Amino acid sequence: MSELRGEQAFNVDLARRLHRALTADAAQLFTLLQDPSGEVLRTLLKNSRLSEEHLLALLKRRDLPEDLLKEISRLGATETSHRLKVALSRHPGTPGMVLQGLLGQLYLFELLEICYLPGVTPDQKVAAERMILHRLPTVPLGNKLTLARRGTATLVDALLKEGDIRLLEACLQNHRLREVSVLQFLNGPVAAPETISCIARHPRWQQRPNVRLALLKNPRSPAVWFTVHLPRLTTADLRGLLASKRLAPGQKQLVEEEFGRRGQGRRS
């Protein structure tokens, strides 16, 4: 009997909260936004006094269910409010299909901010990165330079591959740049003498053994870097370098001359 009375009391309380959600004025709505019931929150969305500010406050809750977030995305207020689109895109519970539609409407650096938000889900980060990558061909150079300095490892990798010396210099400033990206660039088709030298002079990369070998194996690498680095290579590395089929004739001669200085000959 006591359980029945408790259930009835709960139902009466819920009914009152639902009624308040539908009829509350603007000030009362801010209090109701904290209600634990998803049913009450869905009812709030039907309140004619619900404004953009209320929805922004509601979206600060990290515990909103997917169905409620879908309903918010379909509201007329969301369709016309850029701030609501941004807030929905940043919410970790926003369903993937909804997120994809929203990301296409965000500005470039709003997408970048999503990648670094505390609590951002891996899916959100990947989706934001993909949207930025999709836009890269039409992004102005100034914005690309900012992306090169501030972007994620994935974005920096893509910008590095463009081969532009200005972008490369900016990418080298980014601490998220990975060695594998530098090696892929040095082994790739767009590396030019100027960009190779830029990497070779950089204090972070010039001491990396794998980077040194990669730049020496590039047929477009200026001779000065052979002069600088060959004396520091082991004999085994020299043999490996000489065996590379990518060396230009002049580069190969420099390696053989280094063997001669060591008094070993190329086969020793």
N, C-alpha and C positions, 0 to 999 in steps of 0.2 A: 504493500500500500504506500509506504514511504517513497519507494522508487517511482511509483506512478505519479505521486504528488511532485516529486522532483522533476520528472520529465515534463509534467504540465507547466511547472514554473519556468522551466527552460524554454518551452515553446512560447509562453507568454512573453518572456524577456526578449526572445529572438524576434517575435512579432513587433514588439515595441521598437527595437533597434532598426528593423526593416522600415517601419513607418517613419522613424526619424530620418533615416537615410534618404527617403524619398521626399521629405518635406522640410528638412533642415535649411536654415539660411546659410549664407556664405561663411559666416564666422563659425557656426556650429559644425560645418562640414570638415573643417580642419581637424577637429577633435575626433570625428567619426572615421577619418582616414586611418586611424590606428586600430580599428576594430579587428579582432582576430578571425572573424567569420568571412569567408570568401563570398557567401551569399549576400551579406551586408554590403561588401565592397562592390559587388556587381550591381546592386540596387542603387548605390551612390552614383553610378555612371548614368543613371536615368534622371537624376536630379537636375532640373532646369537651371539651377544656380551654380552648378559645377563649372569651374573656370579652368583656364590653362594653369594658373597657379596651384589650384587644388591637385590637378593631375601631376604636375611636376613634383609636388610634395609626396604624392602617393608613390611615384616611381622611385623615390629614395628608399622605399622598403625593399629589402633584398629577398623577402619571403613570398613574393607574389606568385601565384600559380600561373602556368602557361595559358590556361583558358582566359584568365582575366587580362593578361598582357595582350592576347589576341584581340579581345574586345576593345581595349584601349587603342590598339593600332587602327581599328576600324572606325573610331569616332571621327566626326567631322572636325572637331577641334585639332585632332592629331594631323589630319590631312592638310590643314592650313598653317600649322605651327611648326617651324623649324626646330624650336627648342624642344618640343615634345618628341620629334623624330630623333634628335640627338640623345635625349634621355632614354628613350626606348632602346636605341642601339647600344647604349652602355649598360643596360640591365642584363645581368647574367642569366636571367630566366627567359629572356625573349626567344621564342622558337626560331629555328634556323630559317624557315621560309619567310617569316616576317622580317627577320634581320636582313636577309638578302635584298628585299625590297627597299628597306630603309637606307642601307649603306650607299646605294646608288644616288641618294638625294643629299648626302653629306658632302661637306667641303673637304679638300685634300687633307688639311692638317687636323680636322676633326677625326678623320679616319686614322691618322697616325696616333692621335691621343688615345684612341680605343686600344691600340696595341700595348700601351703602357699603363692602363688603368689597374689599380690594385683589385685583385679578385676577378679580373677578366678571364673568361674561359678560353681554352685553346682554340675552340671553334670560332669564337668571336675574333680572336687575333688573326687566325688564318684567313677568315673571310675579309677582314679589313685590309690585310696585306694584299690579297688577290685583287681587291677593288683598286688599290693604289697601283699595282702592277699593270692592270688593265688600262689605267689612265696615263701611264708614263709616256707613251708616244706623243701625247698632246700637252704634257706639262711644260711650262716655260722653264728656261734654264735656271733662273733665279730660284724657283721653287725646287727644282731638282738639286741644286746646291745645298739648300736647307735640308732636304731629305737625305742627301749624302752624309751630312754631318750628324743628323739626329735619328736617322732611320734604323729599323731593325736589321739584323744580319741578312735576312732575305732581301730586303730592299736595297741595302748597300751592295750586295752581290750583283743584283740586276743592274744597278747604275754603273758599277765598275766595268761591266761587260760592254758598255756603250763605247768605251775607249777614248772618251773625251778627256784631255789632260786636266781641264778645270774640274771635272767631276771626280777624276781619280785623286787629285790633290785633296779634295774635300772628303772623299771616302777614307783616305789614309788618316784623317783626323778622328774618325769614328772608332771608338774603342770596341765596338761590336763587330768590326770587320774581322773575319776569320782567316786563318792562314790558308785554308783550303780554297777560299775565294781568290786569294792572291796568286796561289799556284795555278789555279785554273786560268786566270787571266794571263799569266806569263806563258802558259802552254797553249794559249788560244790564238786565234787569227788576227785579233785587233790590237795586240800589243805592238807598239811602235818604239823606235829608239828613244823618243822623248819620254814616253810613259814608263818604259823599262828603267830609264835613268832616274825617274822620279821615285820609283820604288827602291832602287838601289841606294839612293841617298837618304832614305827615310830612317831615322834612328831606331824605330821599332822593328823594322824589317831587315835592315842590312846585316844584322847579326844572326839571322835565322839560317841555319845550314841548308835546309830544303829550299828556301827562297833563293839563296846564292846559287845553288846548283841549277835551279829552274831558269834563272835569268841568264846563266852562262850557256845553257842549252838552246836558248832562243837565237835563231840565225840573225835576228835584227838587233841583238844586244850590242851596244857600242864597244869597241876594243878596249876602252879605258877600264871597263869592269873586269876584263880578263887580266889586265895589268894589276889591278887592285886585289882580286880574289884568288887568282891561280896560286900564288905563293902560299896561301893559307890552306889549300886543299891537301888532303892526304893523297898518297900515291894511288891508292885504290880509287878515290874519287876522280883523279886525273884520268885513270884508265877508263872508268865508266864514261867520263865526258868525251874522251877521244872516240869511244865506241858509238857515241850518239850519231845517228844519221842526219840529224838536223843541223849540225855545225856547218857554217859557211867555210869555204877554203881558207880565208884569212884567219878565222877563229881557230881552225884546226892547227894551223901553223903555229899560233901562239901557244897552244897546249903542248905541241911537240917541242917548242923552244923551252918551255918550263921543264919538261923531262930532261932536256939537254943540260940545263943549268944545274939540275940535281945530279948530273953525271950518271944517270941510270938508263937513259934510252927509253923509248916508249914501250918496250916489251919487258923491261925488268920488273 
